[in-house]
């Protein structure tokens, strides 16, 4: 349809000429073709084209005024009956003689066709939209409850599209107030006057009906629901902002509590580690003292037993001789040869020479005071160990405050090295990558850290557990990174230690220094005091010093130096890992 036929209110204004389907059809056009054309035309129009501007509903018995506007027959008749002058409600054109009106058959048929089409569409949509558990359902549907589209404040009932149809067609129902579907419609009615709650009492903050304003709330401040809604919504917005602020403050408080718990956990873990270290050392010291005491006691007992064994041996030898003499005397006493008896009696009648055992006693070792003496000695040893451990822990805690977040510099890495994305791990790979030359190592499987130290102090930790070989330390900025593999010694600009074979550790000084390091070393802490010329390496878990380069002279920047050594067929594939250091007082 031509766009000029539609107004903002959805009515049919008077056009320059009638639309084609309002004109009389040629007699040659058959009824069937005319019906098809009407159906096609009505399908192109929306509901607003079929609304009466008086009742605002779909036309019932539509008529056209002489000025070209369309109304329901009953609507325009009632309008003219109640007014002194016959006017068009839309354009206010006056008619001095009341026009005769006739139902526009063509528009009436189009309206019927549109209404049927709308009902079929409504039924189809309703079938496809059963009410969900959380949705308002139609109270008229008996079996399958369909989704309600409107609720009536007069009927206090919710309807689907199909059962809402009488409210759109029947004149009496058209005066009912329809709202968006809601549950518990009785809550929208005044329980005292059984009238819709259409007003808001600001004095008592309650919704009221019109009758309430004339009785209980007569002198109160009454406003429309919309005005009450706008005012309360503004208050709600302010309250919501305050609540959001309170939520944010409590969330921040939660974060602070969590951070406090995390810090406490770190402190607790640190203290537990220190206590395990201290008490393990004390237990080891006690066990050594106990072993020494037992050894002394066992030595004394062994001496006593050896002396007793010697005495027993001598006694057994004398018993053997005496038994032999006793046998000889017994034989001689049974002989009847007088001559033989007398000749041998003198030689065997005297007992064999023996030791006087009445004065011989086994020396019993004295253990009086041995335990108390050992305990006293152990107390001295424990005191020294505790002081030593306390000093070591305090020293390591002191240097941890100089912790630096070290990351690896990929521009210095040998092409065979594999670096993690976060720059915290390095390992050796078999494939040599084609990388820009820049300042990278070309001969040694080495890499430097990005951070440097040219004054002050510097500390970081490296995870070495599981590896069979590595070098760690610091290097001068000017080291030769292109030369053939050279020993990383102070002479060549390196201050480092290494693990060459399993559990064989060296300080790469001039000459090498073999290091006494406990088995299963896991973490190495590296501390640099630039002004003091000091580079120290610590066993982090044992809290003991491994080795220190002292009296060094530094004249340029020092960079962390790492060499994970070759892969060794997978035996040394574990990467060197820079560990985080969290310092707390």
Number of C-alpha atoms within 10 A of each C-alpha: 12 8 6 11 16 15 12 6 12 17 20 22 16 16 14 8 9 11 11 10 14 12 10 8 12 8 7 6 9 10 11 9 10 15 15 11 14 21 18 13 14 23 15 9 12 11 15 18 18 26 23 24 22 14 16 17 18 22 25 19 19 26 22 18 18 14 17 15 19 26 30 24 20 14 18 25 13 11 17 15 11 10 9 8 14 20 19 20 15 15 12 10 13 13 14 9 8 11 10 7 14 12 15 15 12 16 21 18 17 20 24 17 18 22 17 12 15 15 15 13 14 16 16 13 15 19 13 11 14 17 17 11 7 6 14 23 24 26 17 16 15 8 6 11 19 26 25 28 21 22 24 20 19 16 12 17 20 27 24 27 20 21 17 20 14 12 17 15 14 10 12 10 17 15 12 14 14 21 12 11 21 18 14 12 17 13 12 19 20 18 13 10 13 13 17 22 21 16 20 24 21 16 11 12 12 12 21 28 22 17 17 18 17 11 9 10 17 12 10 14 13 22 16 15 16 12 13 19 14 12 13 14 13 12 12 13 12 12 12 13 12 12 12 12 12 12 12 12 12 12 12 12 12 12 12 12 12 12 12 12 13 12 15 13 12 15 16 13 12 13 12 12 15 18 12 13 17 20 13 12 17 19 13 13 17 17 13 13 19 16 12 13 17 13 12 14 17 12 13 16 16 13 15 15 15 13 16 16 13 12 16 12 12 14 15 12 13 16 13 12 16 16 12 13 17 15 12 14 15 11 11 18 11 9 11 9 9 8 10 11 15 11 10 13 14 9 9 14 13 9 11 11 9 13 10 7 9 6 6 9 10 13 11 13 13 10 11 8 9 13 14 10 12 14 16 12 12 19 15 11 16 19 12 12 16 16 12 14 20 15 14 17 18 13 14 19 15 13 19 22 16 17 19 18 16 22 17 24 17 21 18 19 27 25 26 19 22 20 20 13 9 8 17 20 20 24 23 26 17 12 10 12 12 8 11 9 13 8 14 22 23 19 14 20 21 26 26 27 23 16 16 19 18 15 16 11 19 24 22 21 24 21 20 23 15 15 22 21 24 21 23 27 27 26 25 21 16 11 13 15 20 12 11 11 12 11 13 22 19 18 10 14 18 23 26 27 27 21 20 14 12 11 16 15 22 21 24 22 18 9 8 12 13 15 16 12 17 12 9 12 17 16 20 23 28 26 24 25 20 21 15 15 13 18 23 20 23 21 20 20 14 20 23 19 17 20 21 18 17 12 11 15 12 16 12 15 16 26 21 27 20 25 23 28 24 20 18 11 8 10 12 18 20 20 23 26 21 22 17 15 16 12 15 13 7
